[in-house]
Amino acid sequence: MSELFGDDFITITDEDGVEYELEVLCSVEYRDHTYLGVCPAGQDEDAELEVNVLKVTEEDGEEILEAVTDEDELAAVYELLLDDYEEEERDE
């Protein structure tokens, strides 16, 4: 996986082989892991922004993305992602 900054797009495949294209909004580091704030690519601009948090982990030497299931971890990371995203918006 390459460095992700700005309006990057990634395609992920779930366990059932279904592919999804996601836009990476931002990334943050938390407790020695990288987390991505992503939304579905091509989301209608008038729709409410649906942001998901994915954790970058390593399995058999390969980086994979996984859903964050721990509610406390998700809340902490979501707050960091929101702060980072708002800061980027102010800078633009």
C-alpha positions as CSV (number, residue, x, y, z in Angstrom):
1,M,0.0,0.0,0.0
2,S,1.4,3.4,-0.9
3,E,1.4,6.5,1.2
4,L,-2.1,8.0,1.2
5,F,-2.7,11.7,1.1
6,G,-5.4,13.9,-0.3
7,D,-8.0,12.5,-2.7
8,D,-6.8,9.0,-3.1
9,F,-8.9,6.1,-4.2
10,I,-8.5,2.5,-3.3
11,T,-10.3,-0.7,-4.2
12,I,-10.9,-3.3,-1.6
13,T,-12.3,-6.8,-1.9
14,D,-14.3,-8.4,0.9
15,E,-14.3,-12.0,2.0
16,D,-17.0,-12.8,-0.5
17,G,-14.9,-11.4,-3.4
18,V,-17.1,-8.2,-3.8
19,E,-15.0,-5.2,-4.7
20,Y,-15.6,-1.7,-3.4
21,E,-14.0,1.6,-4.5
22,L,-13.4,3.9,-1.6
23,E,-12.1,7.5,-1.4
24,V,-9.5,7.9,1.4
25,L,-10.3,11.2,3.1
26,C,-7.4,11.2,5.6
27,S,-5.2,8.9,7.7
28,V,-3.9,9.1,11.3
29,E,-1.5,7.2,13.5
30,Y,-2.9,5.8,16.8
31,R,-1.2,3.3,19.1
32,D,1.4,2.2,16.5
33,H,-1.2,1.6,13.8
34,T,-2.4,3.6,10.8
35,Y,-6.1,4.2,10.4
36,L,-7.9,5.5,7.3
37,G,-11.1,7.6,7.1
38,V,-12.8,6.4,3.9
39,C,-16.1,6.9,2.2
40,P,-17.7,5.2,-0.9
41,A,-16.2,6.6,-4.1
42,G,-18.6,8.7,-6.2
43,Q,-20.9,9.5,-3.2
44,D,-23.6,12.0,-4.1
45,E,-22.4,15.5,-2.9
46,D,-25.9,16.2,-1.6
47,A,-25.9,13.1,0.6
48,E,-24.7,13.0,4.1
49,L,-21.0,12.0,4.2
50,E,-20.7,8.4,5.3
51,V,-17.2,7.9,6.8
52,N,-15.9,4.5,7.8
53,V,-12.7,3.8,9.7
54,L,-10.3,1.1,8.6
55,K,-7.2,-0.1,10.4
56,V,-4.1,-1.0,8.5
57,T,-2.7,-4.3,9.8
58,E,-0.1,-6.8,8.5
59,E,-0.9,-10.4,7.8
60,D,1.8,-12.8,6.3
61,G,3.9,-9.7,5.4
62,E,1.1,-8.1,3.5
63,E,-0.8,-4.9,4.5
64,I,-4.5,-5.4,4.9
65,L,-7.4,-3.2,5.9
66,E,-9.8,-4.3,8.6
67,A,-12.9,-2.8,10.3
68,V,-12.4,-1.5,13.8
69,T,-14.7,-3.4,16.1
70,D,-13.7,-2.1,19.5
71,E,-16.0,0.8,20.3
72,D,-13.4,2.7,22.5
73,E,-10.7,2.4,19.8
74,L,-13.2,3.5,17.1
75,A,-14.3,6.5,19.1
76,A,-10.7,7.6,19.7
77,V,-9.6,7.1,16.1
78,Y,-12.7,8.8,14.7
79,E,-12.0,11.9,16.9
80,L,-8.4,12.0,15.6
81,L,-9.6,11.6,12.0
82,L,-12.3,14.3,12.4
83,D,-9.7,16.7,13.9
84,D,-7.3,16.0,11.0
85,Y,-9.9,16.3,8.3
86,E,-11.2,19.6,9.8
87,E,-7.6,21.0,10.0
88,E,-7.0,20.1,6.3
89,E,-10.3,21.8,5.3
90,R,-9.2,25.0,7.2
91,D,-5.8,25.0,5.4
92,E,-7.5,24.9,2.0
